[in-house]
Amino acid sequence: NVTNSGAANISINATGGALAVTGTGTVTARSTGNVAPARVTLTGKDGVSIGGAVRATGGGAGAGVNAGVTATSVGGPVSMGTGGSITVTDNGPSTVETAAPHSASVTLTSGERDGSSLCSFRDCRVLNVRNVSASSANGRAVVDVFGEDGVTTAGQITASGETLPLVKLSANAVDGDNNLVRSSSISV
């Protein structure tokens, strides 16, 4: 857990295996005073399992992600257990109309979005997505879930923001020209 008056960043990388946030574990990045971003990045070569709470709370008036959680695996599933949750809250102030909005963002990725992964030999699904919330009272909120071999949900997924809130579930890998390379199933 990291709490800081400036930016608060946590990066956990399991380069040689799977990463697990257990049911009794929490990962929290918090920028106090709402003046800087807070981000959590979880990476597991052979998978990421979220069984506890993962949170990021940040602020600031600049464009970009003020509160973000990213979980990525190129060789295994990204999964959420019954007690798993992800909450991102962007407490940044209003942005001027000519500026790009700041945001709260959750990104869950298993496999390669361009279809270049060897997922035919691995399990590259995003499983049991539940208890996911992105909120930004004065910016954008986005939940972006991609599983090269499919996506399943098991509970609530919400995005609440002033500007274009978005929940996107995808199992479509596309090339650089946005042509469909491969598609898998989504179960909601």
N, C-alpha and C positions, 0 to 999 in steps of 0.2 A: 504494500500500500504506500502511495506517495501523495502527500499533501504539500503544496508549495504556493507561495504568494505569487510566483510567476508561472511559467509553463510546468506542467506535470506530465511526464512521459514514462510509461512502463513498456519495456520490450522483453518478452520471454521467448526464447528460440530453442527448440529441441531439434538440433540439426541431425542427430543420429537416431531418432525414434519418434515416439508419440508424446504429446504434451497433455497433461490432465490437470484441470482445476477441479479438485474433489468437492464433494458435497459440503464439507466443513470449511472449505477454503474460499477466500474472497480475493479479488484483485480490484483495487480502487485507485484511480488517478483523479485528484481533485485540485483544481486551481482556485485558491481562495480569492475573494474580491472580484471575481468575474472579469479579470483583466487579461487572461492569457489562455491558450488552449490546454486541454487535458486529453491525452491519448493513451490507449492500451493496444499493444500489438502482440498477438499470440500466434506463434508459428510452430508447427510440428511436421517434420518430414513425413512421418507415417500416420499422422492424424492429430486432431485436436478434440478433446472431450471436455465439455463444460458442464460440470455438475454443481457448481457453486455460483455465487454472484460475481459478475464482472460489471464494473461501473466506471464511467468517466463523466466528470462534471467540470465544465470550463466556461470561458467567456471571452470577451474582447470584441472590438468593433471591426476588426479587419476581415476581409473575405477569406474563405477557406473553412476547414473543419475546426471548430472550436471545442467540440466534444466528440471523440471517436473511439470505436472499438473495432478492430480488425482481427479476424481469426482465419488463418490460411494453412492449407496442407496441399501439396502437389502429389502426395503418394498415399493418402488415406482419407478416411471420412472426417468431416467436422460434425460433431454430434453434441446434442444437449440432453442431459439427464433430467429426471423429474424435478430436482431442485435447482436446475440451472436457470440463470436469468442474465440478461444483458440490458443495462439501462444507461443511455447517454442523454445528457442534458446540457444544452447550450444556453447559457444565461447572458449572452452578449446583448448589448443595447441595440436599438434600431439603427439600421444602416441608411445612409443617404440614398435617394432614389437612383442615382447614377452609378452606385457601387454594386458589385456582386454581393449577394448575401453570405453571411457566415452560416455554419450549419452544425447539426448534430447528425452523425453518420455511424451506421453499423454495416460492416461488410463481412460476409461469411463466404469463403471460397474454398472449394475442394476440387482439385484438378486445375486445368489450364483453360481459361476463357477462350483461347484461340485454338483449342483442340489439339495442341502439340504434345500433351502429356501421354504417357503410356498407361492410361487408366484401364485399358482392356486387361491388364495384368494386376490391377489394384482396385480397391473399393474407393472410388472418388465421389461419394455422395455427401450431401448435407442432410443430416437425419434429425428428426424430432425437434425442429425449430419451435421454440415456445418461450413465453415470457420475455419477449424482446420489445423494447420501447426506445424510440428516438424522439426527442422533443426539443423544439426551439421556438420560444414565444415570439422572437423578433427576427427569425431567420428561416432556414430550410431544414427539414428533417427527412432523412433517407435511410431506409433499410434495404440493402442490396444483397440477395442470397443467390449464389451460383453453385450448382453441383454438376460436374461434368457427366456423372453417371446417374443423376436424379436428385430430387429434393422431396423431403417429406416434412410436414408440419404436424405439431401436436398440441398447439395452444395459440395464445394471443400474440399477434405481431402488430405493432402500431407505430405510425409516424404522425406526429402532430407538429405542424410548423406554420408560420405566417405566410411563407412563400413556397408553393408547389410541393407539399409533402408527398412522399413516394414510398410505397412498398413494392419491391420488384423481386419476384422469384423467377429464376431462369435455369434451364438445363440445356440451353442452346449455345454451342460453341461456334464462334464465327471467325473468319479470317480477317486480314487487314482491310479487305474491301467490303466487310460486313456481309459476306456470303456465308450461309449456313454450312458448317463443316460436319456437324453432328448434333443430334438432339436426343434427349432422354426424357423420362417421365417426371411429372410433378404431382404429388399427392397432398391435397389440402383437406 
